[in-house]
Amino acid sequence: MKTRHVFSTPDLATAQAAMNAAREAGVHDDDILLIARSDIELESIPNDRKEADTDLMSAALRGAGYGGATGLLAGLLAVVISPIGLTIAGAAAATAAGAMVGCWASALMGSALPDPIRRKFDAHIQQGRILVVIDGDRDLLLQAEARVLRNAVGAELLPFDSLKAFA
């Protein structure tokens, strides 16, 4: 399971130095993203480096889990209640339907919310700082953290340690 760490840098040059230091530590290029104020992102950051602007994926996963659990409970309850006459296959169908509805509803809500990093560090972003987001295993992140802080003068590690939704 990959973990996500966030560094705050004062400018694009320092963000580039942080990215290079992370690569030297062994972080794969696809596991390094940048977050900045919209005007900075439009002018300076390539699209493949930008972090998603919404909480869509993690919200959809949470919704599928909660919806599936609710559907399973409803299906099992319907199996126990004899007048309904639902079978185990019906309970499985209720679980699948619950997961789909939960995923859909949560994805709709998540698409309207900024991603967790943007929510937590909005003050840094509005000040014009560029956030460097690095994903990796804990050991790899410790090596990358040491290199980034040593090589990218002005970069600071922010208090964010979260599991990545998709590895």
N, C-alpha and C positions, 0 to 999 in steps of 0.2 A: 504494500500500500504506500502510495506516495504522499508526502507531506508537503505543505506549501509554506514558504517563508517569504517575507516582504522586506525590502530595503528601500529607504528613501534617499534620493540623490538630488543635489541642487540644480543639476543641469544635464543636458543630453550627453556631453562629453564624459561626465562622471558615470552616468548610466551605462554608456558604452564600455567604460573601464570595468564596471561591475559585471557586465555581461561577459566580457573577455575573461575576467578572473573566474567566473563560474564555469565557463567552458574549460579553462585550464584545470579546474578541479575535477572535471569529468562529467559535468552536467550536460545532457544532450541539448542541442539547439532548440528542439521543440518544447523543452521544459523551461524556457526562459521567456517571460512576457513583460511588457511595459504598460503602465497605466499613467496617464497624465491628464491635465486639463484639456478640454476639447480643442481649443485653439492650438495647443502644443501638439496634440495627437495629429491634427489635420496637416500641420506644416512639417513635422519632423519625424514622425514615427510610422514606419511601414505597416501596412495592414496585417501582415503575418505575425507581427510582434504585439498587436493590441490584444488586451484581455477583453472577454465578453462584457458587455455593458449591463447585463441583467443576471438575475438569479434563476434563470429558466431551468437549467439542467438539474441543479440540486433540488429545486422545488418539485420538479417532475418526479425525481427519484423518491423523495419523501412522500409525495402524494400516492405513488404506486404502492409503497409499503403500507401506509395507513389505510388506503382504500382496499388493498388486498386483505389486510387483517380484518377490516370491518366486514367485507364481503364473506370471508371465511366464517366469522362468527354468525353472521346472518344466515348463511347457508346451513351451518351445523344446527342452529336453532330451528330452522325450518325442517331439517331432517328429524329432529326430536319431536316436533309437534305433528302428531299423526294425521289430523284432518288435511293438512297440506299435501302430504304424500311425496315430498321431495326425496330423491335418491342421493347417494353420495356423488354421483356424476352431476347432479343439480347443484350440490354444494360447491363442487369444483367450478362449475360455471358461474355461480354467484361470486366466488373468490376472484375469478378472472374479470368479471364485469366490475366488481368493486375496485380492482387494481386499475382498470382502464379509466373508470370515471374519476378516481382519485388522482391519477396521473394527469389527466386532461385538466381537471379543475385547478390543481396545484400549478401546473405549467402556465395556465392563464394568469394566475396570481403572480407567479414568479417572473413572468415576462415584464411585469410592471414595476418590479423592484430592482434597484441597482444591485450589482453583485456585492457580497459581504466586504470585500476589500475596499471598494469605493465608499460604502456606507461608513466603515470604521475610520478610514483615513481621509475623509473628505476635506478636512482642514489642510492637510499636507498638499493635497491635489490642488485646492483653490489657491494656495500660496505659490503655485507654479513649480512645485517639486515633482520629480518623475519617480514613480515607484517601479522597482524592479522586482518581479515576482519569479521565484525559483521553486520548481517542483522536483522532488527526489526522495530517495530513501534517507532515513535519519543520519546514517554515517556519511553519506555523500553530502548532505546539507551542512553537516558540521565542518567538513573540509572546505566546501564552497564558502561558507560564512567567514571562516578565517581568511581565506584568500581575498574575498570581496572587501572586507574591512581593512585589510593590509594594502591592497592595490588600488582601490577606488577611494581616494582621499575625499572626505566629505560625505561618504555614504554612511548611513546608520541603519542598524537592524531595528525594525519596528516590532512591537509586541503582537505578533500574529503567528500562530502555529496551528494550522488546520489541515485536516485530511483533504486531499483533492478528490472531487466527485468522480472523475474518471481517470484511471491510471494510464 
